[in-house]
């Protein structure tokens, strides 16, 4: 499957900050920019910056960034699921994972996450894909946000609904291990029925239970 990446850019002005939202960006762009030290939810900032560059270089990889001047203050990643996860079992070329979304602490509550998602889906460029994200409560910044696990889930659901992602059922053990975890999905308007059916088989290994 050919992955066509259309670069889009927008600016937002919030609380004295002029933030540029753009992407998908190339690996070299990510390497050349500064990386905010608060972007450490998944690994050390320098390591995360290199990981983003590696994703951007993948044929299917897409990185949307938010930057103030030359410093990356937020990002969203899109890529194929890891080979060790069930979501790769169907060998689907049109199943893409929204793998991570992160915004530096001092830039939260400015609507940056929403703007990055809107940029990622701009001009119908995701209509050929099934986009999914797995939300696990242990990845959420409950302490920093001062939100309960349920309020945080509501916040994430509202964010994903910005681009029409909705809750989908699954028997995946990790998602089922806690009631706050969830699978959210958006099926593009150009996705063939056979891909939807294959995705259903990936979501459920034990359909007789449902």
Buried (B, 14 or more C-beta within 10 A) or exposed (E): EEBEBEBBEEEBEEEEBEBBBBBBBBBEBBEEBBBBEBBBBBEEBEEBBBBBBBBBEBEBBBBBBBBBEEBBBBBBBBBBBEEEBBBBEBEBBBBBBBBBBBBBBEBBEBBBBBBBBBBBBBEEBBEBBBBBBBBEBEEBBEEEBEBEBEEBBEBBBEBBBBBEBEEBEBBBEEBEEEEBBBBBBBBBEEBEEEBEEBBEEBBBEEEEEE
